[in-house]
Amino acid sequence: MSETRDIFAGDDPFVIAQRWLSEAETSEPNDPNAIALATVDSQGMPNVRMVLLKEIESAGFVFYTNYNSAKGQEIAQSGTASFVMHWKSLRRQIRVRGNVEREEGPQADAYFTSRSLKSRLGAWASDQSQPLSSRSALVAKVAKITLAKGPAPARPPFWGGFRIKPTEIEFWADGEFRLHDRFRWTREDADSDWKIVRLNP
């Protein structure tokens, strides 16, 4: 990439994403790993919500959720998702689109175990995205789950990770006079080479 700012340097988009996130961790006041995750329902109507990205791997982006939630069901139906990660402090953002696979093995078990006990019990108790009669009903269910599961609850079978394996990643950085810098990385599939194009702002 000639005539580019140093922040875009590199031949691996996952390394660049990791570097940007590391920089954001020192400047963003809250949740530098927050992403706006977009999915579509069976009618093609889009949905978007904030979730926390937990890992940037060598070939994918991983987050965790209840598989029975709206986003979980929509991902299962379409097999795809997209997200944007935006940092006001850095004036940068990353957009990602791609295919999605489940992460429900030892990696998901390890992450679930790393969560606080209350968060683990809450994952068991919440029928995520389903109607709830009252908060007190949820609190009562958590208490019941606490008695049933004890101090070391295993990961629920309906809860785990999703790995987005991107076919498109765009890096954006603010520029003077709204002449922003944008670089789009695209590939046909996870085994193909990346193609890089500079975009108009």
PLY file of the C-alpha trace (Angstrom):
ply
format ascii 1.0
element vertex 201
property float x
property float y
property float z
element edge 200
property int vertex1
property int vertex2
end_header
0.00 0.00 0.00
1.88 3.06 -1.20
1.17 6.58 0.01
-0.64 5.31 3.11
-0.50 6.30 6.74
1.53 4.03 9.01
-1.58 2.89 10.86
-2.62 0.92 7.75
0.77 -0.77 7.29
0.93 -4.54 7.10
0.04 -7.51 4.92
-2.29 -9.25 7.41
-5.62 -7.56 8.21
-6.05 -9.51 11.45
-2.71 -8.19 12.73
-3.77 -4.65 11.82
-7.10 -5.16 13.62
-5.31 -6.50 16.70
-2.98 -3.50 16.67
-5.83 -1.01 16.41
-7.71 -2.70 19.25
-4.58 -2.64 21.42
-4.26 1.09 20.80
-7.94 1.61 21.61
-7.56 -0.24 24.91
-5.36 2.62 26.15
-7.63 5.44 24.97
-11.28 4.31 24.99
-13.01 4.93 28.35
-15.37 1.94 28.09
-15.49 -1.38 26.23
-12.95 -0.81 23.45
-13.93 -4.27 22.15
-17.60 -3.35 21.64
-18.97 -4.07 18.16
-22.30 -3.30 16.50
-23.27 -6.74 15.22
-25.71 -6.96 12.31
-27.77 -9.98 11.26
-30.89 -10.51 9.16
-34.06 -12.44 9.98
-35.85 -14.92 7.72
-37.70 -12.06 5.97
-34.47 -10.21 5.26
-35.17 -7.54 7.90
-31.89 -6.40 9.50
-31.14 -6.40 13.21
-28.22 -4.71 14.96
-27.05 -4.72 18.57
-23.91 -4.13 20.62
-21.89 -7.16 21.74
-18.35 -7.60 23.02
-15.74 -9.06 20.69
-13.64 -11.47 22.71
-10.92 -12.63 20.33
-9.24 -11.56 17.12
-7.65 -14.73 15.81
-5.37 -15.35 12.86
-8.38 -15.91 10.60
-11.51 -14.76 12.41
-13.34 -12.70 15.00
-15.02 -14.45 17.96
-17.85 -13.40 20.26
-20.09 -15.38 22.61
-23.84 -15.49 23.12
-26.93 -17.60 23.73
-27.54 -19.66 20.57
-31.30 -19.36 21.13
-31.21 -15.56 21.13
-32.48 -13.58 18.16
-28.97 -13.07 16.85
-28.11 -16.73 17.38
-31.14 -17.91 15.45
-30.61 -15.38 12.67
-26.97 -16.39 12.27
-27.98 -20.06 12.18
-30.50 -19.28 9.45
-28.27 -17.12 7.22
-24.80 -18.36 8.10
-23.53 -14.78 7.83
-23.04 -11.64 9.91
-21.33 -8.29 9.82
-20.12 -5.76 12.37
-18.56 -2.37 12.79
-16.10 -1.49 15.54
-15.76 2.27 16.09
-13.38 4.17 18.35
-14.10 7.86 18.89
-10.80 8.37 20.70
-8.80 7.14 17.69
-11.23 8.37 15.03
-11.06 4.96 13.38
-13.39 2.10 12.58
-13.26 -1.42 11.20
-16.09 -3.01 9.20
-16.30 -6.79 8.78
-18.57 -9.06 6.71
-18.36 -12.81 6.40
-19.51 -16.33 7.03
-20.05 -17.60 10.56
-19.31 -20.88 12.32
-19.93 -21.99 15.89
-17.17 -22.23 18.47
-18.51 -24.69 21.02
-15.46 -26.74 22.01
-12.73 -26.34 24.64
-12.17 -22.71 23.62
-15.78 -21.84 24.48
-15.56 -23.86 27.70
-12.44 -21.96 28.75
-14.00 -18.59 28.06
-17.19 -19.49 29.94
-15.14 -20.61 32.95
-13.26 -17.28 32.90
-16.49 -15.33 33.43
-17.66 -14.35 36.89
-19.85 -16.88 38.70
-22.84 -14.54 38.57
-22.43 -14.14 34.81
-22.27 -17.91 34.34
-25.40 -18.43 36.42
-27.12 -15.63 34.52
-26.33 -17.35 31.23
-28.14 -20.46 32.49
-31.11 -18.47 33.80
-31.81 -16.14 30.88
-34.00 -17.24 27.97
-32.37 -14.51 25.94
-34.63 -12.52 23.60
-37.77 -14.25 24.93
-40.58 -12.35 26.77
-40.03 -11.88 30.52
-42.90 -11.32 32.95
-40.85 -9.31 35.45
-37.33 -8.74 36.72
-38.24 -10.45 39.99
-39.11 -13.59 38.01
-35.63 -13.56 36.48
-33.98 -13.00 39.88
-35.96 -15.92 41.28
-34.82 -18.13 38.42
-31.20 -17.17 39.02
-31.60 -18.18 42.67
-33.04 -21.53 41.63
-30.25 -22.10 39.11
-27.67 -21.21 41.78
-28.96 -23.98 44.03
-29.12 -26.47 41.17
-25.77 -25.73 39.50
-23.57 -24.87 42.47
-20.32 -22.88 42.44
-18.89 -24.31 39.20
-21.61 -24.47 36.53
-20.57 -25.96 33.21
-21.16 -24.08 29.96
-24.81 -24.43 28.89
-25.33 -26.41 25.67
-27.27 -23.45 24.28
-24.47 -20.95 24.92
-21.17 -20.59 23.10
-19.14 -18.75 20.54
-19.55 -17.59 16.97
-16.55 -17.08 14.73
-16.91 -14.65 11.84
-14.57 -15.67 9.02
-14.51 -12.54 6.92
-14.60 -12.20 3.18
-14.43 -8.41 3.56
-12.68 -6.11 6.04
-12.58 -2.35 5.73
-10.25 -0.09 7.70
-11.33 3.55 8.01
-9.52 6.50 9.59
-10.62 10.10 9.90
-8.97 12.60 7.56
-8.86 16.39 7.37
-11.71 18.10 5.51
-13.61 14.77 5.54
-11.03 13.26 3.17
-10.99 10.02 5.13
-8.71 7.07 4.41
-10.46 3.79 3.56
-8.93 0.47 2.58
-11.08 -2.55 1.73
-9.65 -6.05 1.92
-11.70 -8.71 0.07
-11.34 -12.40 -0.74
-13.53 -15.10 -2.25
-13.26 -17.41 0.77
-11.05 -18.20 3.76
-8.49 -19.97 1.54
-8.14 -17.18 -1.01
-5.63 -14.35 -1.10
-6.70 -10.87 -0.06
-7.21 -8.07 -2.58
-6.76 -4.53 -1.28
-8.49 -1.48 -2.77
-8.36 2.12 -1.61
-11.84 3.65 -1.53
-13.08 7.19 -1.91
-14.15 8.68 1.43
0 1
1 2
2 3
3 4
4 5
5 6
6 7
7 8
8 9
9 10
10 11
11 12
12 13
13 14
14 15
15 16
16 17
17 18
18 19
19 20
20 21
21 22
22 23
23 24
24 25
25 26
26 27
27 28
28 29
29 30
30 31
31 32
32 33
33 34
34 35
35 36
36 37
37 38
38 39
39 40
40 41
41 42
42 43
43 44
44 45
45 46
46 47
47 48
48 49
49 50
50 51
51 52
52 53
53 54
54 55
55 56
56 57
57 58
58 59
59 60
60 61
61 62
62 63
63 64
64 65
65 66
66 67
67 68
68 69
69 70
70 71
71 72
72 73
73 74
74 75
75 76
76 77
77 78
78 79
79 80
80 81
81 82
82 83
83 84
84 85
85 86
86 87
87 88
88 89
89 90
90 91
91 92
92 93
93 94
94 95
95 96
96 97
97 98
98 99
99 100
100 101
101 102
102 103
103 104
104 105
105 106
106 107
107 108
108 109
109 110
110 111
111 112
112 113
113 114
114 115
115 116
116 117
117 118
118 119
119 120
120 121
121 122
122 123
123 124
124 125
125 126
126 127
127 128
128 129
129 130
130 131
131 132
132 133
133 134
134 135
135 136
136 137
137 138
138 139
139 140
140 141
141 142
142 143
143 144
144 145
145 146
146 147
147 148
148 149
149 150
150 151
151 152
152 153
153 154
154 155
155 156
156 157
157 158
158 159
159 160
160 161
161 162
162 163
163 164
164 165
165 166
166 167
167 168
168 169
169 170
170 171
171 172
172 173
173 174
174 175
175 176
176 177
177 178
178 179
179 180
180 181
181 182
182 183
183 184
184 185
185 186
186 187
187 188
188 189
189 190
190 191
191 192
192 193
193 194
194 195
195 196
196 197
197 198
198 199
199 200
